[in-house]
Amino acid sequence: MNEKEPMSLSKKYNIRYTIDGVAWLLYAFLNLIPKNSVPLKIVRVLLLLIGLICIVVTMVAKADPEDEMSDLHFNKAKAMTLDFTISAFLIFGIISTFVGYLEVDISKLYPFVLGVVQLLIGALFWIEERTSD
């Protein structure tokens, strides 16, 4: 019997974070459309299902074992993403203090935040894997 090769870590993280992040961002943009038609709802649900499938596939698929370098790159990518996210919210807080009261609908904001966070983790991991010594 021919066994499948395990999924590479780059592919695993690309699916888990990059594709998932793109799905969240597309969902976020479609979530801004005021017309709430049935086809639009279906597309939004499909995008969220794509994100869920990405998570499940990477959790259950056989993948290369993680090594110290991949752990280091992944942790560095997550730490850089956390720093970026906190900095963005701090800057937004400072700007909103001087501009005045800014009302943000969290139901419109959270998909963008999740999408950017997922995409950044995936992109930064990919960069770390390619540029590290």
N, CA, C and O atoms as a GROMACS GRO file, in nm:
protein
  532
    1MET      N    1   0.084  -0.118   0.000
    1MET     CA    2   0.000   0.000   0.000
    1MET      C    3   0.089   0.125   0.000
    1MET      O    4   0.189   0.130   0.071
    2ASN      N    5   0.053   0.224  -0.079
    2ASN     CA    6   0.131   0.345  -0.093
    2ASN      C    7   0.082   0.451   0.006
    2ASN      O    8  -0.030   0.501  -0.005
    3GLU      N    9   0.168   0.486   0.103
    3GLU     CA   10   0.129   0.587   0.201
    3GLU      C   11   0.164   0.726   0.148
    3GLU      O   12   0.263   0.745   0.077
    4LYS      N   13   0.080   0.820   0.185
    4LYS     CA   14   0.104   0.959   0.144
    4LYS      C   15   0.220   1.017   0.224
    4LYS      O   16   0.241   0.984   0.341
    5GLU      N   17   0.292   1.105   0.158
    5GLU     CA   18   0.398   1.178   0.226
    5GLU      C   19   0.333   1.271   0.330
    5GLU      O   20   0.224   1.323   0.306
    6PRO      N   21   0.398   1.292   0.443
    6PRO     CA   22   0.342   1.387   0.539
    6PRO      C   23   0.347   1.530   0.484
    6PRO      O   24   0.433   1.564   0.402
    7MET      N   25   0.255   1.610   0.528
    7MET     CA   26   0.248   1.749   0.486
    7MET      C   27   0.368   1.825   0.544
    7MET      O   28   0.403   1.807   0.661
    8SER      N   29   0.430   1.908   0.462
    8SER     CA   30   0.543   1.988   0.513
    8SER      C   31   0.490   2.092   0.612
    8SER      O   32   0.373   2.131   0.607
    9LEU      N   33   0.579   2.137   0.700
    9LEU     CA   34   0.538   2.238   0.798
    9LEU      C   35   0.502   2.369   0.729
    9LEU      O   36   0.409   2.438   0.771
   10SER      N   37   0.575   2.403   0.623
   10SER     CA   38   0.543   2.526   0.549
   10SER      C   39   0.402   2.518   0.492
   10SER      O   40   0.325   2.614   0.501
   11LYS      N   41   0.370   2.405   0.433
   11LYS     CA   42   0.236   2.387   0.376
   11LYS      C   43   0.130   2.389   0.487
   11LYS      O   44   0.024   2.449   0.471
   12LYS      N   45   0.159   2.323   0.598
   12LYS     CA   46   0.066   2.319   0.710
   12LYS      C   47   0.034   2.460   0.759
   12LYS      O   48  -0.082   2.496   0.775
   13TYR      N   49   0.137   2.540   0.783
   13TYR     CA   50   0.115   2.674   0.834
   13TYR      C   51   0.058   2.766   0.727
   13TYR      O   52  -0.016   2.860   0.759
   14ASN      N   53   0.090   2.741   0.602
   14ASN     CA   54   0.032   2.820   0.493
   14ASN      C   55  -0.119   2.799   0.488
   14ASN      O   56  -0.196   2.895   0.476
   15ILE      N   57  -0.160   2.673   0.496
   15ILE     CA   58  -0.303   2.643   0.495
   15ILE      C   59  -0.369   2.698   0.622
   15ILE      O   60  -0.473   2.764   0.615
   16ARG      N   61  -0.308   2.669   0.735
   16ARG     CA   62  -0.369   2.703   0.864
   16ARG      C   63  -0.382   2.853   0.886
   16ARG      O   64  -0.482   2.898   0.941
   17TYR      N   65  -0.284   2.929   0.844
   17TYR     CA   66  -0.286   3.072   0.876
   17TYR      C   67  -0.309   3.160   0.754
   17TYR      O   68  -0.391   3.252   0.760
   18THR      N   69  -0.238   3.137   0.646
   18THR     CA   70  -0.249   3.227   0.531
   18THR      C   71  -0.385   3.213   0.462
   18THR      O   72  -0.455   3.312   0.443
   19ILE      N   73  -0.422   3.091   0.426
   19ILE     CA   74  -0.551   3.071   0.358
   19ILE      C   75  -0.666   3.107   0.452
   19ILE      O   76  -0.764   3.168   0.411
   20ASP      N   77  -0.653   3.067   0.579
   20ASP     CA   78  -0.756   3.101   0.678
   20ASP      C   79  -0.768   3.253   0.693
   20ASP      O   80  -0.879   3.306   0.703
   21GLY      N   81  -0.655   3.323   0.695
   21GLY     CA   82  -0.657   3.469   0.706
   21GLY      C   83  -0.724   3.535   0.587
   21GLY      O   84  -0.799   3.631   0.603
   22VAL      N   85  -0.696   3.484   0.468
   22VAL     CA   86  -0.759   3.539   0.347
   22VAL      C   87  -0.910   3.515   0.352
   22VAL      O   88  -0.988   3.603   0.315
   23ALA      N   89  -0.951   3.398   0.397
   23ALA     CA   90  -1.095   3.368   0.408
   23ALA      C   91  -1.162   3.464   0.505
   23ALA      O   92  -1.271   3.515   0.478
   24TRP      N   93  -1.097   3.490   0.619
   24TRP     CA   94  -1.152   3.584   0.716
   24TRP      C   95  -1.161   3.726   0.658
   24TRP      O   96  -1.261   3.795   0.679
   25LEU      N   97  -1.058   3.768   0.585
   25LEU     CA   98  -1.060   3.903   0.528
   25LEU      C   99  -1.168   3.917   0.421
   25LEU      O  100  -1.237   4.020   0.414
   26LEU      N  101  -1.184   3.815   0.338
   26LEU     CA  102  -1.292   3.820   0.239
   26LEU      C  103  -1.428   3.825   0.309
   26LEU      O  104  -1.517   3.899   0.268
   27TYR      N  105  -1.443   3.745   0.414
   27TYR     CA  106  -1.566   3.749   0.493
   27TYR      C  107  -1.588   3.890   0.550
   27TYR      O  108  -1.700   3.942   0.546
   28ALA      N  109  -1.482   3.950   0.601
   28ALA     CA  110  -1.493   4.084   0.661
   28ALA      C  111  -1.539   4.186   0.558
   28ALA      O  112  -1.626   4.269   0.588
   29PHE      N  113  -1.483   4.182   0.438
   29PHE     CA  114  -1.525   4.276   0.334
   29PHE      C  115  -1.670   4.253   0.293
   29PHE      O  116  -1.746   4.348   0.275
   30LEU      N  117  -1.708   4.127   0.279
   30LEU     CA  118  -1.848   4.098   0.243
   30LEU      C  119  -1.943   4.134   0.356
   30LEU      O  120  -2.060   4.164   0.333
   31ASN      N  121  -1.893   4.130   0.478
   31ASN     CA  122  -1.974   4.166   0.595
   31ASN      C  123  -2.006   4.315   0.598
   31ASN      O  124  -2.098   4.357   0.668
   32LEU      N  125  -1.931   4.395   0.524
   32LEU     CA  126  -1.955   4.540   0.518
   32LEU      C  127  -2.069   4.577   0.424
   32LEU      O  128  -2.122   4.687   0.431
   33ILE      N  129  -2.106   4.485   0.335
   33ILE     CA  130  -2.211   4.514   0.238
   33ILE      C  131  -2.344   4.520   0.311
   33ILE      O  132  -2.385   4.423   0.375
   34PRO      N  133  -2.413   4.634   0.302
   34PRO     CA  134  -2.537   4.650   0.380
   34PRO      C  135  -2.650   4.558   0.334
   34PRO      O  136  -2.732   4.515   0.416
   35LYS      N  137  -2.656   4.529   0.205
   35LYS     CA  138  -2.762   4.441   0.155
   35LYS      C  139  -2.735   4.300   0.204
   35LYS      O  140  -2.629   4.243   0.178
   36ASN      N  141  -2.829   4.243   0.274
   36ASN     CA  142  -2.810   4.113   0.337
   36ASN      C  143  -2.889   4.005   0.262
   36ASN      O  144  -2.979   3.944   0.319
   37SER      N  145  -2.855   3.984   0.137
   37SER     CA  146  -2.927   3.888   0.054
   37SER      C  147  -2.887   3.744   0.090
   37SER      O  148  -2.783   3.722   0.152
   38VAL      N  149  -2.970   3.650   0.051
   38VAL     CA  150  -2.943   3.508   0.078
   38VAL      C  151  -2.813   3.462   0.010
   38VAL      O  152  -2.732   3.396   0.074
   39PRO      N  153  -2.790   3.496  -0.119
   39PRO     CA  154  -2.662   3.453  -0.179
   39PRO      C  155  -2.540   3.509  -0.106
   39PRO      O  156  -2.439   3.441  -0.093
   40LEU      N  157  -2.550   3.632  -0.058
   40LEU     CA  158  -2.439   3.692   0.016
   40LEU      C  159  -2.417   3.618   0.148
   40LEU      O  160  -2.302   3.595   0.187
   41LYS      N  161  -2.524   3.583   0.215
   41LYS     CA  162  -2.512   3.506   0.339
   41LYS      C  163  -2.447   3.371   0.312
   41LYS      O  164  -2.363   3.325   0.390
   42ILE      N  165  -2.484   3.307   0.203
   42ILE     CA  166  -2.427   3.176   0.168
   42ILE      C  167  -2.278   3.189   0.142
   42ILE      O  168  -2.200   3.105   0.188
   43VAL      N  169  -2.236   3.292   0.069
   43VAL     CA  170  -2.093   3.312   0.039
   43VAL      C  171  -2.017   3.337   0.169
   43VAL      O  172  -1.907   3.284   0.188
   44ARG      N  173  -2.074   3.418   0.258
   44ARG     CA  174  -2.007   3.445   0.385
   44ARG      C  175  -1.992   3.317   0.467
   44ARG      O  176  -1.886   3.292   0.526
   45VAL      N  177  -2.096   3.237   0.472
   45VAL     CA  178  -2.089   3.110   0.546
   45VAL      C  179  -1.986   3.017   0.481
   45VAL      O  180  -1.911   2.950   0.551
   46LEU      N  181  -1.980   3.014   0.348
   46LEU     CA  182  -1.882   2.931   0.279
   46LEU      C  183  -1.739   2.975   0.313
   46LEU      O  184  -1.651   2.891   0.330
   47LEU      N  185  -1.716   3.105   0.322
   47LEU     CA  186  -1.584   3.154   0.358
   47LEU      C  187  -1.546   3.112   0.500
   47LEU      O  188  -1.431   3.075   0.526
   48LEU      N  189  -1.641   3.118   0.592
   48LEU     CA  190  -1.613   3.073   0.728
   48LEU      C  191  -1.590   2.922   0.731
   48LEU      O  192  -1.508   2.874   0.809
   49LEU      N  193  -1.662   2.848   0.649
   49LEU     CA  194  -1.640   2.704   0.640
   49LEU      C  195  -1.501   2.672   0.585
   49LEU      O  196  -1.437   2.577   0.630
   50ILE      N  197  -1.455   2.752   0.489
   50ILE     CA  198  -1.319   2.734   0.437
   50ILE      C  199  -1.219   2.752   0.550
   50ILE      O  200  -1.124   2.674   0.563
   51GLY      N  201  -1.239   2.855   0.632
   51GLY     CA  202  -1.152   2.876   0.747
   51GLY      C  203  -1.154   2.758   0.843
   51GLY      O  204  -1.049   2.715   0.892
   52LEU      N  205  -1.273   2.706   0.870
   52LEU     CA  206  -1.286   2.592   0.959
   52LEU      C  207  -1.219   2.468   0.900
   52LEU      O  208  -1.152   2.394   0.971
   53ILE      N  209  -1.237   2.446   0.771
   53ILE     CA  210  -1.175   2.332   0.704
   53ILE      C  211  -1.022   2.343   0.711
   53ILE      O  212  -0.954   2.243   0.733
   54CYS      N  213  -0.970   2.464   0.692
   54CYS     CA  214  -0.825   2.484   0.703
   54CYS      C  215  -0.774   2.441   0.840
   54CYS      O  216  -0.670   2.375   0.850
   55ILE      N  217  -0.845   2.479   0.944
   55ILE     CA  218  -0.804   2.443   1.080
   55ILE      C  219  -0.811   2.292   1.100
   55ILE      O  220  -0.716   2.232   1.149
   56VAL      N  221  -0.923   2.233   1.061
   56VAL     CA  222  -0.942   2.089   1.083
   56VAL      C  223  -0.840   2.008   1.004
   56VAL      O  224  -0.781   1.914   1.056
   57VAL      N  225  -0.820   2.043   0.877
   57VAL     CA  226  -0.725   1.970   0.793
   57VAL      C  227  -0.586   1.971   0.854
   57VAL      O  228  -0.519   1.868   0.858
   58THR      N  229  -0.542   2.086   0.900
   58THR     CA  230  -0.406   2.094   0.955
   58THR      C  231  -0.396   2.026   1.091
   58THR      O  232  -0.286   1.989   1.134
   59MET      N  233  -0.507   2.011   1.159
   59MET     CA  234  -0.503   1.941   1.288
   59MET      C  235  -0.500   1.789   1.272
   59MET      O  236  -0.436   1.719   1.350
   60VAL      N  237  -0.568   1.738   1.170
   60VAL     CA  238  -0.580   1.593   1.155
   60VAL      C  239  -0.484   1.534   1.052
   60VAL      O  240  -0.455   1.414   1.055
   61ALA      N  241  -0.433   1.616   0.960
   61ALA     CA  242  -0.345   1.564   0.855
   61ALA      C  243  -0.209   1.527   0.915
   61ALA      O  244  -0.159   1.592   1.006
   62LYS      N  245  -0.152   1.422   0.860
   62LYS     CA  246  -0.018   1.383   0.901
   62LYS      C  247   0.080   1.486   0.846
   62LYS      O  248   0.082   1.515   0.726
   63ALA      N  249   0.161   1.540   0.935
   63ALA     CA  250   0.255   1.645   0.894
   63ALA      C  251   0.394   1.610   0.945
   63ALA      O  252   0.411   1.529   1.036
   64ASP      N  253   0.493   1.674   0.884
   64ASP     CA  254   0.630   1.658   0.931
   64ASP      C  255   0.636   1.697   1.079
   64ASP      O  256   0.564   1.787   1.122
   65PRO      N  257   0.721   1.630   1.155
   65PRO     CA  258   0.733   1.668   1.296
   65PRO      C  259   0.795   1.808   1.308
   65PRO      O  260   0.880   1.848   1.229
   66GLU      N  261   0.750   1.878   1.410
   66GLU     CA  262   0.804   2.011   1.433
   66GLU      C  263   0.942   1.997   1.494
   66GLU      O  264   0.965   1.913   1.582
   67ASP      N  265   1.034   2.080   1.448
   67ASP     CA  266   1.167   2.079   1.503
   67ASP      C  267   1.190   2.211   1.578
   67ASP      O  268   1.103   2.298   1.581
   68GLU      N  269   1.308   2.224   1.637
   68GLU     CA  270   1.337   2.344   1.716
   68GLU      C  271   1.331   2.471   1.630
   68GLU      O  272   1.283   2.574   1.676
   69MET      N  273   1.381   2.462   1.507
   69MET     CA  274   1.382   2.582   1.422
   69MET      C  275   1.241   2.622   1.381
   69MET      O  276   1.208   2.741   1.382
   70SER      N  277   1.157   2.525   1.347
   70SER     CA  278   1.020   2.561   1.308
   70SER      C  279   0.945   2.617   1.429
   70SER      O  280   0.867   2.711   1.415
   71ASP      N  281   0.968   2.560   1.547
   71ASP     CA  282   0.907   2.615   1.669
   71ASP      C  283   0.954   2.759   1.692
   71ASP      O  284   0.873   2.846   1.724
   72LEU      N  285   1.083   2.781   1.676
   72LEU     CA  286   1.138   2.916   1.693
   72LEU      C  287   1.076   3.014   1.594
   72LEU      O  288   1.036   3.124   1.632
   73HIS      N  289   1.068   2.975   1.467
   73HIS     CA  290   1.011   3.062   1.364
   73HIS      C  291   0.864   3.090   1.390
   73HIS      O  292   0.818   3.203   1.374
   74PHE      N  293   0.790   2.986   1.429
   74PHE     CA  294   0.648   3.002   1.456
   74PHE      C  295   0.625   3.094   1.576
   74PHE      O  296   0.540   3.183   1.571
   75ASN      N  297   0.700   3.071   1.682
   75ASN     CA  298   0.686   3.156   1.802
   75ASN      C  299   0.726   3.299   1.773
   75ASN      O  300   0.664   3.393   1.825
   76LYS      N  301   0.829   3.318   1.692
   76LYS     CA  302   0.871   3.453   1.654
   76LYS      C  303   0.763   3.521   1.571
   76LYS      O  304   0.734   3.639   1.591
   77ALA      N  305   0.704   3.448   1.477
   77ALA     CA  306   0.597   3.503   1.394
   77ALA      C  307   0.476   3.543   1.480
   77ALA      O  308   0.417   3.649   1.459
   78LYS      N  309   0.440   3.460   1.576
   78LYS     CA  310   0.326   3.491   1.664
   78LYS      C  311   0.358   3.612   1.753
   78LYS      O  312   0.272   3.697   1.774
   79ALA      N  313   0.480   3.618   1.804
   79ALA     CA  314   0.519   3.730   1.890
   79ALA      C  315   0.519   3.861   1.812
   79ALA      O  316   0.472   3.963   1.862
   80MET      N  317   0.571   3.859   1.690
   80MET     CA  318   0.572   3.979   1.608
   80MET      C  319   0.428   4.022   1.574
   80MET      O  320   0.398   4.141   1.570
   81THR      N  321   0.342   3.925   1.549
   81THR     CA  322   0.202   3.956   1.520
   81THR      C  323   0.134   4.018   1.641
   81THR      O  324   0.058   4.114   1.627
   82LEU      N  325   0.160   3.964   1.759
   82LEU     CA  326   0.104   4.021   1.881
   82LEU      C  327   0.151   4.165   1.900
   82LEU      O  328   0.071   4.252   1.932
   83ASP      N  329   0.280   4.189   1.880
   83ASP     CA  330   0.334   4.325   1.892
   83ASP      C  331   0.266   4.419   1.792
   83ASP      O  332   0.230   4.531   1.827
   84PHE      N  333   0.251   4.374   1.669
   84PHE     CA  334   0.186   4.456   1.566
   84PHE      C  335   0.041   4.486   1.605
   84PHE      O  336  -0.004   4.600   1.592
   85THR      N  337  -0.031   4.386   1.650
   85THR     CA  338  -0.173   4.404   1.684
   85THR      C  339  -0.190   4.500   1.801
   85THR      O  340  -0.274   4.590   1.796
   86ILE      N  341  -0.110   4.482   1.905
   86ILE     CA  342  -0.118   4.572   2.020
   86ILE      C  343  -0.082   4.714   1.978
   86ILE      O  344  -0.149   4.809   2.019
   87SER      N  345   0.022   4.729   1.898
   87SER     CA  346   0.062   4.862   1.850
   87SER      C  347  -0.048   4.927   1.767
   87SER      O  348  -0.074   5.047   1.782
   88ALA      N  349  -0.112   4.851   1.681
   88ALA     CA  350  -0.221   4.905   1.598
   88ALA      C  351  -0.336   4.954   1.687
   88ALA      O  352  -0.392   5.061   1.663
   89PHE      N  353  -0.372   4.876   1.788
   89PHE     CA  354  -0.480   4.919   1.877
   89PHE      C  355  -0.439   5.040   1.962
   89PHE      O  356  -0.522   5.126   1.989
   90LEU      N  357  -0.313   5.047   2.003
   90LEU     CA  358  -0.266   5.165   2.076
   90LEU      C  359  -0.272   5.290   1.989
   90LEU      O  360  -0.317   5.396   2.034
   91ILE      N  361  -0.227   5.278   1.865
   91ILE     CA  362  -0.232   5.391   1.772
   91ILE      C  363  -0.376   5.433   1.747
   91ILE      O  364  -0.407   5.552   1.745
   92PHE      N  365  -0.464   5.335   1.728
   92PHE     CA  366  -0.606   5.366   1.709
   92PHE      C  367  -0.662   5.437   1.832
   92PHE      O  368  -0.741   5.531   1.818
   93GLY      N  369  -0.623   5.394   1.951
   93GLY     CA  370  -0.669   5.459   2.074
   93GLY      C  371  -0.622   5.603   2.084
   93GLY      O  372  -0.698   5.691   2.125
   94ILE      N  373  -0.496   5.626   2.048
   94ILE     CA  374  -0.442   5.763   2.052
   94ILE      C  375  -0.514   5.852   1.952
   94ILE      O  376  -0.554   5.963   1.984
   95ILE      N  377  -0.530   5.802   1.830
   95ILE     CA  378  -0.598   5.880   1.725
   95ILE      C  379  -0.742   5.910   1.765
   95ILE      O  380  -0.789   6.022   1.748
   96SER      N  381  -0.812   5.810   1.818
   96SER     CA  382  -0.952   5.831   1.855
   96SER      C  383  -0.966   5.930   1.970
   96SER      O  384  -1.069   5.996   1.984
   97THR      N  385  -0.862   5.942   2.054
   97THR     CA  386  -0.865   6.040   2.163
   97THR      C  387  -0.862   6.182   2.108
   97THR      O  388  -0.932   6.270   2.158
   98PHE      N  389  -0.781   6.205   2.006
   98PHE     CA  390  -0.768   6.339   1.951
   98PHE      C  391  -0.873   6.372   1.847
   98PHE      O  392  -0.912   6.488   1.832
   99VAL      N  393  -0.919   6.272   1.774
   99VAL     CA  394  -1.019   6.295   1.670
   99VAL      C  395  -1.156   6.314   1.731
   99VAL      O  396  -1.242   6.381   1.674
  100GLY      N  397  -1.177   6.256   1.845
  100GLY     CA  398  -1.308   6.261   1.908
  100GLY      C  399  -1.364   6.121   1.919
  100GLY      O  400  -1.292   6.022   1.903
  101TYR      N  401  -1.489   6.114   1.945
  101TYR     CA  402  -1.554   5.986   1.966
  101TYR      C  403  -1.567   5.910   1.835
  101TYR      O  404  -1.635   5.956   1.742
  102LEU      N  405  -1.502   5.796   1.827
  102LEU     CA  406  -1.514   5.710   1.710
  102LEU      C  407  -1.594   5.586   1.750
  102LEU      O  408  -1.555   5.513   1.841
  103GLU      N  409  -1.702   5.565   1.683
  103GLU     CA  410  -1.784   5.448   1.713
  103GLU      C  411  -1.746   5.336   1.618
  103GLU      O  412  -1.747   5.354   1.496
  104VAL      N  413  -1.714   5.221   1.674
  104VAL     CA  414  -1.675   5.106   1.594
  104VAL      C  415  -1.770   4.991   1.626
  104VAL      O  416  -1.789   4.955   1.743
  105ASP      N  417  -1.828   4.935   1.523
  105ASP     CA  418  -1.915   4.819   1.539
  105ASP      C  419  -1.826   4.696   1.544
  105ASP      O  420  -1.766   4.657   1.444
  106ILE      N  421  -1.818   4.633   1.662
  106ILE     CA  422  -1.727   4.520   1.681
  106ILE      C  423  -1.760   4.405   1.586
  106ILE      O  424  -1.670   4.330   1.548
  107SER      N  425  -1.886   4.389   1.548
  107SER     CA  426  -1.922   4.280   1.457
  107SER      C  427  -1.862   4.304   1.318
  107SER      O  428  -1.845   4.209   1.241
  108LYS      N  429  -1.832   4.429   1.286
  108LYS     CA  430  -1.767   4.460   1.158
  108LYS      C  431  -1.614   4.457   1.171
  108LYS      O  432  -1.544   4.435   1.072
  109LEU      N  433  -1.564   4.480   1.292
  109LEU     CA  434  -1.420   4.489   1.314
  109LEU      C  435  -1.352   4.353   1.336
  109LEU      O  436  -1.243   4.329   1.285
  110TYR      N  437  -1.418   4.265   1.412
  110TYR     CA  438  -1.348   4.142   1.453
  110TYR      C  439  -1.303   4.055   1.336
  110TYR      O  440  -1.195   3.996   1.345
  111PRO      N  441  -1.380   4.043   1.224
  111PRO     CA  442  -1.328   3.959   1.115
  111PRO      C  443  -1.201   4.017   1.053
  111PRO      O  444  -1.113   3.941   1.010
  112PHE      N  445  -1.190   4.150   1.048
  112PHE     CA  446  -1.068   4.211   0.997
  112PHE      C  447  -0.950   4.181   1.088
  112PHE      O  448  -0.841   4.145   1.041
  113VAL      N  449  -0.971   4.195   1.219
  113VAL     CA  450  -0.864   4.168   1.314
  113VAL      C  451  -0.819   4.022   1.305
  113VAL      O  452  -0.699   3.995   1.297
  114LEU      N  453  -0.915   3.930   1.305
  114LEU     CA  454  -0.880   3.788   1.294
  114LEU      C  455  -0.809   3.758   1.162
  114LEU      O  456  -0.711   3.684   1.160
  115GLY      N  457  -0.858   3.814   1.053
  115GLY     CA  458  -0.798   3.791   0.924
  115GLY      C  459  -0.655   3.842   0.916
  115GLY      O  460  -0.566   3.773   0.867
  116VAL      N  461  -0.634   3.963   0.964
  116VAL     CA  462  -0.500   4.022   0.961
  116VAL      C  463  -0.405   3.943   1.051
  116VAL      O  464  -0.291   3.918   1.014
  117VAL      N  465  -0.453   3.905   1.169
  117VAL     CA  466  -0.369   3.828   1.262
  117VAL      C  467  -0.329   3.695   1.199
  117VAL      O  468  -0.212   3.658   1.201
  118GLN      N  469  -0.426   3.622   1.144
  118GLN     CA  470  -0.397   3.494   1.082
  118GLN      C  471  -0.299   3.510   0.965
  118GLN      O  472  -0.200   3.437   0.953
  119LEU      N  473  -0.328   3.608   0.880
  119LEU     CA  474  -0.244   3.632   0.762
  119LEU      C  475  -0.102   3.672   0.802
  119LEU      O  476  -0.005   3.627   0.741
  120LEU      N  477  -0.090   3.756   0.903
  120LEU     CA  478   0.043   3.798   0.949
  120LEU      C  479   0.123   3.680   1.005
  120LEU      O  480   0.241   3.666   0.975
  121ILE      N  481   0.058   3.597   1.084
  121ILE     CA  482   0.130   3.480   1.138
  121ILE      C  483   0.182   3.394   1.024
  121ILE      O  484   0.298   3.353   1.023
  122GLY      N  485   0.095   3.365   0.928
  122GLY     CA  486   0.136   3.282   0.814
  122GLY      C  487   0.247   3.346   0.733
  122GLY      O  488   0.344   3.280   0.697
  123ALA      N  489   0.233   3.475   0.704
  123ALA     CA  490   0.334   3.544   0.623
  123ALA      C  491   0.467   3.556   0.697
  123ALA      O  492   0.573   3.534   0.639
  124LEU      N  493   0.462   3.591   0.824
  124LEU     CA  494   0.586   3.606   0.901
  124LEU      C  495   0.655   3.472   0.923
  124LEU      O  496   0.778   3.465   0.923
  125PHE      N  497   0.578   3.365   0.941
  125PHE     CA  498   0.639   3.232   0.951
  125PHE      C  499   0.710   3.198   0.820
  125PHE      O  500   0.823   3.150   0.820
  126TRP      N  501   0.642   3.224   0.709
  126TRP     CA  502   0.700   3.196   0.577
  126TRP      C  503   0.830   3.275   0.559
  126TRP      O  504   0.930   3.220   0.512
  127ILE      N  505   0.828   3.403   0.595
  127ILE     CA  506   0.948   3.488   0.582
  127ILE      C  507   1.059   3.435   0.672
  127ILE      O  508   1.174   3.426   0.629
  128GLU      N  509   1.026   3.400   0.797
  128GLU     CA  510   1.126   3.348   0.889
  128GLU      C  511   1.189   3.219   0.836
  128GLU      O  512   1.310   3.200   0.847
  129GLU      N  513   1.106   3.132   0.781
  129GLU     CA  514   1.157   3.006   0.727
  129GLU      C  515   1.253   3.030   0.610
  129GLU      O  516   1.352   2.957   0.595
  130ARG      N  517   1.224   3.131   0.529
  130ARG     CA  518   1.304   3.158   0.409
  130ARG      C  519   1.431   3.237   0.438
  130ARG      O  520   1.531   3.222   0.368
  131THR      N  521   1.428   3.322   0.542
  131THR     CA  522   1.540   3.413   0.564
  131THR      C  523   1.631   3.375   0.679
  131THR      O  524   1.735   3.438   0.697
  132SER      N  525   1.596   3.275   0.758
  132SER     CA  526   1.678   3.241   0.873
  132SER      C  527   1.802   3.164   0.828
  132SER      O  528   1.805   3.101   0.722
  133ASP      N  529   1.902   3.173   0.911
  133ASP     CA  530   2.029   3.104   0.879
  133ASP      C  531   2.025   2.960   0.923
  133ASP      O  532   2.122   2.887   0.904
   0.00000   0.00000   0.00000
